[in-house]
């Protein structure tokens, strides 16, 4: 997320503590929040997909190769 947009989100949050935001400001803040969330989730996903888990037996498993269903992959 661009620094300008992040600053604007912070500015809108500060304003909301002082007074009620207008409907346009609320919509802008929500849009910026969603963009921020997508950015954070995207960065976290990219980091996790490049990680490798080292098992006690020394074998290595790439996180990107693991099932995404949340099933237990233990043997």
N, C-alpha and C positions, 0 to 999 in steps of 0.2 A: 504494500500500500504506500502510496506517495506521502511524503512528509507533509505536504500542504493539506492533504485530505485528513491525515491524522491530527494535525493541528486544529483543523476546523471541527472535527469530532470532539476534541478536548474543549474547544471554545463553546460549542453548543451544550456540552455537559455542564460547564461552569455557569452558563447563562441559565440553564434549567434549575440550578440551585438558588438563583436569585429571583427568578420570576417564571411564570408559566410560558412555555414555548408556544409560538403560533403554530397552526396546523402545517404550514410550509416548513417551518424549522423542525417540527417533529418528524415529518416525512424525510427531510434531508438527513437528520440524525439517524433514523432507522436505516436508510439506504447506506450511509457510511458505516454503521455498525455491521450490517450484513457483509459489506465488502471487506471489512476488517476480519470478521470471522472466517470468511472464505480464504483470505490470505493466510491466517494462522493455521487453519486446517490443512491447506495445501502445503505449507512449509513443513508441518509436522509429518504429514504423509510422506513427503519426499525424504525426510530424514530417516523415518522408520524403514522405508523400502530399501535404503542403502545399508542398513544395519545387519550384522551377522550375529547369531546366537551360538556360543560355544558350549556344547553339552559336556557333562562331566567325563564322558569317554573320549573327548577330544574332537568329536565330529562337529561340523559346522553347518548351520542351517541359516539360509538367507531369510529374513523376515518376509521379503516379497514372495518367497516360495511357499510360505505357510498358508493354510486354509484361512479364509476370512470369515468363516461362519462362527468362529468362536469355539469350535470343538477342541477338546483336549487332544493334543498330538503326542502325548507321552506313550511310551511303549509298555 
